[in-house]
Amino acid sequence: MTTRIKKVQNELKKSGAGGIIITNETNVKYLTGFSDLPVGSRSGTLFITKDKAHLVIPTGALFEAQNLNSVKKKEIKLITIYKWEDRWKICARYFSSKAAVFIEKSDIHVDEWEIMRRFLKRKFKDARWLVERLRVVKDNNELKKIRKAVDITDKTFLETVKFLKSRDYTKLTERDVAAKIEDIAKRLGGEGLAFPSIVAVGKNSAETHHHSSNEKLKKNKPLLIDIGIVYKDYMGDLTRTIFLGKPSKEFKKIYKIVLEANEKSIAACHLGVPAQKLYEITVQHFKKYRLDKYFTHSLGHGVGLEIHEAPILRPPQKGSLKEKMVVTIEPGLYFKDKFGVRIEDYLAITKNGHEVLSSKSPKEKIIEI
């Protein structure tokens, strides 16, 4: 964690800012290892200046926080509070300099903003990008966790296919399959779901982010499965579109076109490639078939502690791929009231190009059940 906090401090020195207030729970976790309990409670606030780092927590979280490596190694110091608003009184004392203070503006609540302005009479500058930019490139420890998360996600998908093949799936609903996915993931060592599993049968597969429903699975219909499993806070992400029965000629045609887009975009993933270019490769491929209007989302995104991180692979995203970035490649075509096809893979960018981490889940041929 020391290196991460030092990187933030180096940015502060370059900018001339007096410090930064980190309120985003994922960024706090990234820099210190501290997790909100319960999740979403925003119980930890991190104050960083050019030479100090203090984590402000409620007294009830002291035991957990004392066991953090970042605390044991004296990379950060702890400050405990009884009342939520006390953190801003402390903040006023902490930032003694009159220099501007960086904040994560999109993460500040209105009531927090009012209290901050009252106690901390400084100029504020938005710097949500500062920590999130650091998170884009993973370190070796993060990549190890990501590999495991993707491996569990792959195995969960394969086990789900076996489950469907072993019974009369027409008696199952989308929610039944989603529940089974969660059970399988936990048995395989997953710590939870990165997002509610998407299980979409028939025309529901044309909804890009369908909510698994009580609709029953049907023969001679496509089944889109989009899942992500968490391992040690890092997330997997995988989509495969399979077929319940024998696929029609139309489905086979669309599947082949989407698979080609997936493979072309993956082949183009290497150091220095602009994020926008990958999106354009897919759009141009779909244009050949006059199907580009049915591609309705980004080509992919970064993943890590959150399921959607930078870079987002579509305009107006700026920047290029760097070594140790991880991204998804997920082209799809969606036909309202008919069906959709999406094929999503998870990649790590390397010195020599890329590595497909989700290679255990087959896609070259349509999986028929």
Residue, then its C-alpha position, 0 to 999 in steps of 0.5 A: m500500500t505504501t507505493r500507492i499512497k506515495k504515488v498519490q502524494n507525488e501527484l499532490k506535490k506536482s499539483g501544489a494542492g494541500g492534500i486530498i480527501i478520499t471518500n469513495e469506499t473503493n478508493v479507500k480500500y485500494l489505498t489502505g485495505f479498509s473495507d466498509l462494514p456494512v458495505g456502502s456505509r462510507s465509514g472510512t475517510l482517508f486524509i492524505t497530505k504531501d507527507k502524512a496519511h490518516l484514516v478516519i473511522p468510527t470507533g466500532a471499526l477500530f479492531e478491524a482497522q488495527n489489523l490492516n497491513s497498512v496500519k501495522k507497517k505504519e503507512i497510515k495512522l488511525i483516527t477514531i470518531y464517535k459522530w459522523e460529522d466529527r470527521w470534518k472537524i478533524c479535517a479542518r485541523y488536518f489541512s493546516s495549509k491554505a492551499a486548495v484541497f482535492i476532493e472526489k466531487s462525484d462522491i460527496h453528498v450534499d449534506e457532507w458538502e455543506i459541512m465541509r465548507r463550514f469547517l474547512k474554509r478552503k478552495f476545493k478541486d475535483a480529483r476523482w480521477l487521481v486514484e482511479r487513474l492509479r487503479v487502471v494499471k494492476d500490480n502483480n498481486e492484483l493480477k493474481k487475484i484477478r486470475k483466480a476470480v476469472d478462473i472461478t467465473d469460468k468454472t462456474f459457467l462450465e458447471t452451470v452448463k453441466f447442470l442444465k444438461s443433467r435435467d429437464y431445464t424447461k422446469l427451471t426459471e431464469r431465477d432458478v439458474a441464477a440461484k444455482i450459479e451463485d451456489i456453484a460459485k460459492r462451492l468453487g471458492g467465490e466470495g460473492l457475485a460481482f453483480p446479479s447474474i444475468v440469465a436471459v432466455g429467448k427474447n429476453s436476451a435482446e435486453t443488454h442488462h436483463h434482470s433474471s425473471n420467473e420466466k421458464l427456460k424453453k426449448n429451441k431458444p437462446l440463453l444468454i448468461d452473463i456472470g462475474i464472481v468475486y475473489k478477494d475483492y477482485m471481480g471476474d466477468l464473462t458472457r456466453t450465449i448458448f442455445l437450448g436445442k438446435p439453433s436456427k440458421e438466423f441465430k447461427k449467422i448472428y452468432k458467427i458475426v458476433l464471434e468474429a467481432n470478438e476475435k478481431s477486437i481481441a487480436a487488436c489488443h496490444l500496447g499503445v492501441p487507443a481504446q476508441k480504436l478497438y470500439e471502431i474495429t467492432v463497429q466497422h465489422f458490424k457495418k459490413y453486415r449492416l448490423d451496426k445499429y444493433f450494437t448498443h453499448s461499449l465494446g468493453h471496460g476495465v475491471g478490478l475492485e469494481i465491475h466497471e472501471a476505466p478504460i471504457l472502450r468507446p468514444p470519447q474515451k481517451g488514452s491507450l492500452k498499457e501493460k497490466m491493464v485488464v479489460t473485457i471485450e464484449p461485442g453483441l447484437y440485439f434484436k428486439d422481441k427476437f433474441g440477442v447474442r453477446i460474447e464477452d472475454y476478459l483480457a490482461i494486456t502484456k508486453n507482447g500483446h495480451e492474454v485471454l484469461s477467460s479461455k476455459s469457457p468455449k465460444e468457437k462453437i455454439i454450445e447446444i443443450 
